[in-house]
Amino acid sequence: MLADNPLISSTPTARSRVAQAGAICYRRNGKRVLCILLIGSQRNGRWGLPKGHLVAVRLLEATGLSTEFPEKTVRRQKWCSLKVAVGEESQPGLRALLAKLEAVAS
């Protein structure tokens, strides 16, 4: 039975997994420098890539974004060069990923 399986539990544990996703948002500035969007953590103030828990997906019209996602206006955000983003990213794994991107984007 499922209830007897130690890998399946109906109660949350410290090992419970939460589905999350992130994005590397980029653009080129007027000087054609590749820039990365960093978001300030509400918890500790560190800078990192946009990421969060996955929720049920709904299709939205572009005009509804600001009302549907109030956190869009709450979080600090900045666009910075890829080189700066590598130094600012607080998570070592994401910092390494950005460094690899820097190597191929140069």
DSSP file (Angstrom, degrees, kcal/mol; ACC not computed):
  #  RESIDUE AA STRUCTURE BP1 BP2  ACC     N-H-->O    O-->H-N    N-H-->O    O-->H-N    TCO  KAPPA ALPHA  PHI   PSI    X-CA   Y-CA   Z-CA
    1    1 A M    >         0   0    0      0, 0.0     3,-0.7     0, 0.0     4,-0.4   0.000 360.0 360.0 360.0 155.4    0.0    0.0    0.0
    2    2 A L  G >   +     0   0    0      1,-0.2     3,-1.5     2,-0.2     6,-0.3   0.870 360.0  60.9 -63.1 -37.8    1.1    3.6   -0.5
    3    3 A A  G 3  S+     0   0    0      1,-0.3    -1,-0.2     6,-0.0     7,-0.1   0.769 102.3  53.4 -63.3 -24.7    0.8    4.4    3.2
    4    4 A D  G <  S+     0   0    0     -3,-0.7    -1,-0.3     3,-0.0    -2,-0.2   0.563  84.1 101.7 -85.8  -9.4    3.4    1.8    3.9
    5    5 A N    X   -     0   0    0     -3,-1.5     3,-1.3    -4,-0.4    -3,-0.0  -0.664  63.0-153.1 -80.1 119.7    6.0    3.2    1.5
    6    6 A P  T 3  S+     0   0    0      0, 0.0    -1,-0.2     0, 0.0    -4,-0.0   0.679  92.9  60.7 -68.2 -15.5    8.6    5.2    3.4
    7    7 A L  T 3  S+     0   0    0      1,-0.1     2,-0.5    -3,-0.0    -2,-0.0   0.644  98.6  63.7 -84.2 -14.5    9.2    7.4    0.3
    8    8 A I    <   +     0   0    0     -3,-1.3     2,-0.4    -6,-0.3    -1,-0.1  -0.946  64.0 168.0-114.5 125.6    5.6    8.7    0.2
    9    9 A S        -     0   0    0     -2,-0.5     4,-0.1     1,-0.1    -6,-0.0  -0.995  33.3-155.5-137.9 141.9    4.3   10.7    3.1
   10   10 A S  S    S+     0   0    0     -2,-0.4    -1,-0.1    -7,-0.1    -7,-0.0   0.519  81.4  74.8 -91.3  -6.1    1.2   12.8    3.6
   11   11 A T  S    S-     0   0    0      1,-0.0     2,-0.0     0, 0.0    -2,-0.0  -0.885  89.7-111.8-108.1 139.1    2.9   14.9    6.2
   12   12 A P        -     0   0    0      0, 0.0     2,-0.3     0, 0.0    -2,-0.1  -0.358  38.3-176.6 -66.3 145.1    5.5   17.6    5.4
   13   13 A T    >   -     0   0    0     -4,-0.1     3,-1.6    -2,-0.0    -4,-0.0  -0.810  44.7 -97.5-131.3 174.3    9.0   16.9    6.5
   14   14 A A  T 3  S+     0   0    0     -2,-0.3    -1,-0.0     1,-0.3     0, 0.0   0.749 125.2  54.3 -64.1 -22.5   12.3   18.8    6.3
   15   15 A R  T 3  S+     0   0    0      2,-0.1    -1,-0.3     0, 0.0     0, 0.0   0.415  78.5 127.4 -92.6   1.4   13.1   16.7    3.2
   16   16 A S    <   -     0   0    0     -3,-1.6     2,-0.4     1,-0.1     0, 0.0  -0.306  55.6-133.9 -58.9 140.3    9.9   17.7    1.4
   17   17 A R        -     0   0    0      2,-0.0     2,-0.5     0, 0.0    -1,-0.1  -0.803  13.3-158.2-100.3 139.9   10.6   19.1   -2.0
   18   18 A V        -     0   0    0     -2,-0.4     2,-0.3    35,-0.0    -2,-0.0  -0.972  25.3-118.2-116.2 127.3    8.9   22.2   -3.3
   19   19 A A        +     0   0    0     -2,-0.5    35,-2.8    35,-0.1     2,-0.3  -0.489  44.3 171.5 -67.3 125.0    8.7   22.8   -7.1
   20   20 A Q  E     -A   53   0A   0     -2,-0.3     2,-0.3    33,-0.3    33,-0.2  -0.898  15.8-168.7-132.1 160.7   10.7   25.9   -8.0
   21   21 A A  E     -A   52   0A   0     31,-2.4    31,-2.2    -2,-0.3     2,-0.3  -0.979   2.3-171.9-146.2 157.0   11.8   27.6  -11.2
   22   22 A G  E     -A   51   0A   0     -2,-0.3     2,-0.3    29,-0.2    29,-0.2  -0.891   7.6-148.4-142.3 173.1   14.1   30.4  -12.1
   23   23 A A        -     0   0    0     27,-2.0     2,-0.8    -2,-0.3    -2,-0.0  -0.996  16.4-138.9-145.6 148.1   15.1   32.5  -15.1
   24   24 A I        -     0   0    0     -2,-0.3     2,-0.5    25,-0.1    14,-0.1  -0.902  29.7-166.4-104.4 100.5   18.1   34.2  -16.5
   25   25 A C        +     0   0    0     -2,-0.8    12,-2.2    12,-0.4     2,-0.3  -0.760  16.0 170.7 -89.5 128.4   16.6   37.4  -17.9
   26   26 A Y  E     +B   36   0B   0     -2,-0.5     2,-0.3    10,-0.2    10,-0.2  -0.933  16.1 165.5-138.7 160.0   18.9   39.3  -20.2
   27   27 A R  E     -B   35   0B   0      8,-1.8     8,-3.6    -2,-0.3     2,-0.4  -0.954  34.9-110.8-159.1 167.5   19.1   42.2  -22.6
   28   28 A R  E     -B   34   0B   0     -2,-0.3     6,-0.2     6,-0.2    -2,-0.0  -0.912  30.3-140.4-106.8 135.9   21.7   44.3  -24.3
   29   29 A N    >   -     0   0    0      4,-2.1     3,-2.3    -2,-0.4    -1,-0.0  -0.128  41.9 -78.8 -82.1-173.6   22.1   47.9  -23.3
   30   30 A G  T 3  S+     0   0    0      1,-0.3    -1,-0.1     2,-0.1    -2,-0.0   0.758 134.2  51.1 -59.5 -26.7   22.7   50.8  -25.6
   31   31 A K  T 3  S-     0   0    0      2,-0.1    -1,-0.3     0, 0.0     3,-0.1   0.266 119.9-110.6 -93.6  10.8   26.4   49.9  -25.8
   32   32 A R    <   +     0   0    0     -3,-2.3     2,-0.4     1,-0.3    -2,-0.1   0.671  66.8 151.7  68.2  19.9   25.4   46.3  -26.7
   33   33 A V        -     0   0    0      1,-0.1    -4,-2.1    48,-0.0     2,-0.4  -0.680  52.0-115.5 -80.9 132.7   26.7   45.0  -23.3
   34   34 A L  E     -B   28   0B   0     -2,-0.4    48,-1.7    -6,-0.2     2,-0.3  -0.556  37.8-167.4 -69.9 123.9   24.9   41.9  -22.1
   35   35 A C  E     -BC  27  81B   0     -8,-3.6    -8,-1.8    -2,-0.4     2,-0.4  -0.887   8.7-151.3-117.9 147.5   23.0   42.8  -18.9
   36   36 A I  E     -BC  26  80B   0     44,-3.2    44,-2.1    -2,-0.3     2,-0.5  -0.915  18.0-123.1-118.2 140.8   21.3   40.4  -16.4
   37   37 A L  E     - C   0  79B   0    -12,-2.2     2,-0.4    -2,-0.4   -12,-0.4  -0.741  28.9-169.6 -84.4 124.9   18.3   41.1  -14.2
   38   38 A L  E     - C   0  78B   0     40,-3.0    40,-2.2    -2,-0.5     2,-0.4  -0.914   7.4-151.9-113.7 144.6   19.0   40.6  -10.5
   39   39 A I  E     -DC  48  77B   0      9,-3.6     9,-1.7    -2,-0.4     2,-0.4  -0.942  17.0-124.7-117.0 134.9   16.3   40.6   -7.8
   40   40 A G  E     -D   47   0B   0     36,-2.8    36,-0.4    -2,-0.4     7,-0.2  -0.644  29.5-117.9 -79.1 130.8   16.9   41.6   -4.2
   41   41 A S     >  -     0   0    0      5,-3.2     4,-1.3    -2,-0.4    -1,-0.1  -0.464  11.5-151.1 -67.6 133.7   16.0   39.0   -1.7
   42   42 A Q  T  4 S+     0   0    0     -2,-0.2    -1,-0.2     2,-0.1    -2,-0.0   0.771  95.0  50.5 -73.5 -25.5   13.2   40.1    0.7
   43   43 A R  T  4 S+     0   0    0      1,-0.1    -1,-0.1     3,-0.1    -2,-0.0   0.918 132.3   3.2 -80.3 -46.1   14.6   37.8    3.4
   44   44 A N  T  4 S-     0   0    0      2,-0.2    -2,-0.1     0, 0.0     3,-0.1   0.425  89.0-118.7-127.6   0.5   18.3   38.7    3.5
   45   45 A G     <  +     0   0    0     -4,-1.3    -3,-0.1     1,-0.2     2,-0.1   0.440  65.5 138.1  78.4  -1.6   18.8   41.6    1.0
   46   46 A R        -     0   0    0     -6,-0.1    -5,-3.2     1,-0.1     2,-0.3  -0.378  53.9-115.2 -76.2 157.9   21.2   39.6   -1.2
   47   47 A W  E     +De  40  89B   0     41,-0.5    43,-1.6    -7,-0.2     2,-0.3  -0.716  46.8 143.4 -94.3 143.4   21.0   39.8   -5.0
   48   48 A G  E     -D   39   0B   0     -9,-1.7    -9,-3.6    -2,-0.3     3,-0.1  -0.954  49.9 -67.7-161.8 179.1   20.1   36.8   -7.1
   49   49 A L        -     0   0    0     -2,-0.3     2,-0.2   -11,-0.2   -11,-0.1  -0.415  62.8 -90.1 -73.6 152.7   18.3   35.6  -10.2
   50   50 A P        +     0   0    0      0, 0.0   -27,-2.0     0, 0.0     2,-0.3  -0.473  67.9 142.4 -64.1 130.0   14.5   35.8  -10.3
   51   51 A K  E     +A   22   0A   0    -29,-0.2     2,-0.3    -2,-0.2   -29,-0.2  -0.974  12.6 144.7-160.2 166.4   13.1   32.5   -9.0
   52   52 A G  E     -A   21   0A   0    -31,-2.2   -31,-2.4    -2,-0.3     2,-0.1  -0.984  48.8 -47.9 174.2-178.7   10.3   31.2   -6.9
   53   53 A H  E     -A   20   0A   0     -2,-0.3     2,-0.3   -33,-0.2   -33,-0.3  -0.454  56.0-114.7 -73.5 142.3    7.8   28.5   -6.1
   54   54 A L        -     0   0    0    -35,-2.8     2,-0.3    -2,-0.1   -35,-0.1  -0.604  38.7-180.0 -77.0 137.2    5.8   27.1   -9.0
   55   55 A V        -     0   0    0     -2,-0.3   -35,-0.0     1,-0.1     0, 0.0  -0.805  44.4 -61.8-127.8 171.4    2.1   27.8   -8.8
   56   56 A A        -     0   0    0     -2,-0.3     2,-0.4     1,-0.1    -1,-0.1  -0.316  60.4-124.1 -55.8 133.9   -0.9   27.0  -11.0
   57   57 A V        -     0   0    0     -3,-0.0     2,-0.4     2,-0.0    -1,-0.1  -0.673  30.9-179.7 -88.9 133.5   -0.3   28.6  -14.4
   58   58 A R        -     0   0    0     -2,-0.4     2,-0.4     2,-0.0     0, 0.0  -0.984  30.1-118.2-128.0 143.1   -2.9   31.0  -15.8
   59   59 A L        -     0   0    0     -2,-0.4     2,-0.3     0, 0.0    -2,-0.0  -0.656  37.3-169.6 -78.9 134.0   -2.8   32.9  -19.0
   60   60 A L        -     0   0    0     -2,-0.4     2,-0.3     2,-0.0     5,-0.0  -0.913  24.1-119.7-124.4 149.4   -2.8   36.6  -18.5
   61   61 A E    >   -     0   0    0     -2,-0.3     3,-2.0     1,-0.1     4,-0.4  -0.641  34.0-115.7 -79.6 148.3   -3.2   39.6  -20.8
   62   62 A A  G >  S+     0   0    0      1,-0.3     3,-1.0    -2,-0.3     4,-0.3   0.811 114.9  59.7 -55.8 -31.6   -0.2   41.9  -20.7
   63   63 A T  G 3  S+     0   0    0      1,-0.2    -1,-0.3     2,-0.1     3,-0.3   0.709 100.8  56.0 -71.9 -18.3   -2.4   44.6  -19.2
   64   64 A G  G <> S+     0   0    0     -3,-2.0     4,-2.3     1,-0.2     3,-0.3   0.482  79.3  93.2 -91.8  -2.4   -3.2   42.5  -16.2
   65   65 A L  H <> S+     0   0    0     -3,-1.0     4,-2.0    -4,-0.4     7,-0.2   0.901  82.1  51.3 -60.9 -44.4    0.3   41.7  -15.0
   66   66 A S  H  4 S+     0   0    0     -4,-0.3    -1,-0.2    -3,-0.3     7,-0.2   0.835 116.8  39.9 -67.2 -30.9    0.7   44.6  -12.6
   67   67 A T  H  4 S+     0   0    0     -3,-0.3    -1,-0.2    -4,-0.2    -2,-0.2   0.800 115.4  51.1 -86.2 -28.9   -2.5   43.7  -10.8
   68   68 A E  H  < S+     0   0    0     -4,-2.3    -2,-0.2     1,-0.2    -3,-0.2   0.791 116.5  38.8 -77.1 -28.0   -2.0   39.9  -10.9
   69   69 A F    ><  +     0   0    0     -4,-2.0     3,-1.7    -5,-0.2     4,-0.3  -0.724  61.2 171.7-125.9  81.2    1.5   40.0   -9.5
   70   70 A P  T >> S+     0   0    0      0, 0.0     3,-1.4     0, 0.0     4,-0.6   0.786  75.7  68.4 -62.8 -26.4    1.8   42.6   -6.7
   71   71 A E  H 3> S+     0   0    0      1,-0.3     4,-2.0     2,-0.2     3,-0.5   0.723  81.2  79.0 -65.0 -18.5    5.3   41.4   -5.8
   72   72 A K  H <4 S+     0   0    0     -3,-1.7    -1,-0.3     1,-0.3    -6,-0.1   0.856 102.0  35.7 -55.5 -35.9    6.5   42.7   -9.1
   73   73 A T  H <4 S+     0   0    0     -3,-1.4    -1,-0.3    -4,-0.3    -2,-0.2   0.563 113.6  59.7 -95.4  -9.5    6.5   46.2   -7.6
   74   74 A V  H  < S+     0   0    0     -4,-0.6    -2,-0.2    -3,-0.5    -3,-0.1   0.875  88.4  77.5 -87.3 -40.6    7.6   45.2   -4.1
   75   75 A R  S  < S-     0   0    0     -4,-2.0     2,-0.3     1,-0.1   -34,-0.1  -0.397  81.2-118.0 -76.4 147.2   11.0   43.5   -4.8
   76   76 A R        +     0   0    0    -36,-0.4   -36,-2.8    -2,-0.1     2,-0.3  -0.592  39.1 179.0 -75.9 142.3   14.2   45.5   -5.6
   77   77 A Q  E     +C   39   0B   0     -2,-0.3     2,-0.3   -38,-0.2   -38,-0.2  -0.991  11.3 178.0-144.7 152.7   15.6   44.8   -9.0
   78   78 A K  E     -C   38   0B   0    -40,-2.2   -40,-3.0    -2,-0.3     2,-0.5  -0.988  24.1-134.8-153.5 147.8   18.5   46.0  -11.1
   79   79 A W  E     +C   37   0B   0     -2,-0.3     2,-0.3   -42,-0.2   -42,-0.2  -0.889  36.5 165.6 -98.3 130.4   20.0   45.4  -14.5
   80   80 A C  E     -C   36   0B   0    -44,-2.1   -44,-3.2    -2,-0.5    -2,-0.0  -0.954  41.5 -82.7-142.6 162.4   23.8   45.0  -14.4
   81   81 A S  E  >  -C   35   0B   0     -2,-0.3     4,-2.7   -46,-0.3   -46,-0.2  -0.202  42.8-112.5 -61.2 157.0   26.5   43.7  -16.7
   82   82 A L  H  > S+     0   0    0    -48,-1.7     4,-2.1     1,-0.2     5,-0.1   0.884 118.4  55.7 -59.0 -39.4   27.1   40.0  -16.8
   83   83 A K  H  > S+     0   0    0      1,-0.2     4,-1.2     2,-0.2    -1,-0.2   0.919 110.8  43.6 -61.2 -44.1   30.5   40.5  -15.1
   84   84 A V  H  > S+     0   0    0      1,-0.2     4,-2.0     2,-0.2    -2,-0.2   0.897 110.0  57.1 -66.7 -40.3   28.9   42.4  -12.2
   85   85 A A  H  X S+     0   0    0     -4,-2.7     4,-2.3     1,-0.2    -2,-0.2   0.869 101.0  56.9 -60.2 -37.6   26.1   39.8  -12.0
   86   86 A V  H  < S+     0   0    0     -4,-2.1    -1,-0.2     1,-0.2    -2,-0.2   0.915 112.3  41.9 -59.3 -42.5   28.6   37.0  -11.5
   87   87 A G  H  < S+     0   0    0     -4,-1.2    -2,-0.2    -3,-0.2    -1,-0.2   0.798 116.4  48.3 -74.8 -28.9   30.0   38.9   -8.5
   88   88 A E  H  < S+     0   0    0     -4,-2.0   -41,-0.5    -5,-0.1    -2,-0.2   0.793  82.3 103.5 -83.7 -30.2   26.6   39.9   -7.1
   89   89 A E  B  <  -e   47   0B   0     -4,-2.3   -41,-0.2    -5,-0.2     6,-0.1  -0.330  56.2-159.4 -59.5 128.5   24.8   36.5   -7.3
   90   90 A S        +     0   0    0    -43,-1.6    -1,-0.2    -2,-0.0   -42,-0.1   0.713  67.5  80.4 -86.6 -21.2   24.7   35.0   -3.7
   91   91 A Q  S  > S-     0   0    0      1,-0.1     4,-2.5     2,-0.0     5,-0.2  -0.771  71.0-146.2 -90.7 123.3   24.2   31.3   -4.6
   92   92 A P  H  > S+     0   0    0      0, 0.0     4,-2.2     0, 0.0     5,-0.2   0.864  97.2  51.4 -56.3 -40.5   27.4   29.5   -5.6
   93   93 A G  H  > S+     0   0    0      2,-0.2     4,-1.8     1,-0.2     5,-0.1   0.905 113.4  43.6 -65.0 -41.7   25.7   27.3   -8.2
   94   94 A L  H  > S+     0   0    0      2,-0.2     4,-2.5     1,-0.2    -1,-0.2   0.849 110.8  55.7 -71.6 -33.9   24.0   30.1   -9.9
   95   95 A R  H  X S+     0   0    0     -4,-2.5     4,-2.0     2,-0.2    -2,-0.2   0.911 108.4  48.3 -62.5 -41.8   27.2   32.2   -9.8
   96   96 A A  H  X S+     0   0    0     -4,-2.2     4,-1.9     2,-0.2    -2,-0.2   0.881 110.1  52.1 -65.4 -38.8   29.0   29.3  -11.6
   97   97 A L  H  X S+     0   0    0     -4,-1.8     4,-2.0     2,-0.2    -2,-0.2   0.919 110.2  47.7 -63.6 -44.3   26.2   29.1  -14.2
   98   98 A L  H  X S+     0   0    0     -4,-2.5     4,-2.4     1,-0.2    -2,-0.2   0.868 108.6  55.2 -65.2 -35.9   26.5   32.9  -14.9
   99   99 A A  H  X S+     0   0    0     -4,-2.0     4,-1.8     2,-0.2    -1,-0.2   0.894 107.6  49.3 -63.5 -39.3   30.3   32.5  -15.1
  100  100 A K  H  X S+     0   0    0     -4,-1.9     4,-1.6     2,-0.2    -2,-0.2   0.895 110.5  50.6 -65.7 -39.5   29.9   29.9  -17.8
  101  101 A L  H  X S+     0   0    0     -4,-2.0     4,-2.1     1,-0.2    -2,-0.2   0.891 107.6  53.7 -63.6 -39.2   27.4   32.2  -19.6
  102  102 A E  H  X S+     0   0    0     -4,-2.4     4,-1.2     1,-0.2    -1,-0.2   0.887 105.8  54.1 -61.2 -39.4   30.0   35.0  -19.4
  103  103 A A  H  < S+     0   0    0     -4,-1.8    -1,-0.2     1,-0.2    -2,-0.2   0.875 115.8  37.1 -65.0 -38.2   32.6   32.7  -21.0
  104  104 A V  H  < S+     0   0    0     -4,-1.6    -1,-0.2     1,-0.2    -2,-0.2   0.727 114.0  55.3 -88.1 -21.6   30.4   31.9  -24.0
  105  105 A A  H  <        0   0    0     -4,-2.1    -2,-0.2     1,-0.2    -1,-0.2   0.664 360.0 360.0 -83.8 -16.6   28.9   35.4  -24.4
  106  106 A S     <        0   0    0     -4,-1.2    -1,-0.2    -5,-0.2    -2,-0.1   0.486 360.0 360.0 -72.8 360.0   32.2   37.2  -24.6
